[in-house]
Amino acid sequence: KFDLVTCVSVIEHVGEDRKFFDGLLESVAPGGTLAITTDFHPTGPAKLTAHCQCYSAAKMMELIEPAIPRFETAGVPDYGDYGTPIFGLYNFASLVLRRKA
């Protein structure tokens, strides 16, 4: 178990995102933090060339919902559309979860 686990722009490339995300969660020690970034599009479009999926806020919340009893969000999940999409298709989103002690 680790006090800090990071996952930067990886989960969108993983076919079994639920299994991968659950593995990340399990590697966080009590009181530890998981910081994750992913490609984000407000409507979650079909996958891009190297992506298995692209997340919307709703899809990311669906992914983290089972973790809510054990984790809390640190700050507000950042799924903003800042009007400067990468390749005209998506932005980056970030989420920080803290495991309850």
Order of alpha helices (4+ residues) and beta strands (2+ residues): beta-alpha-beta-alpha-beta-beta
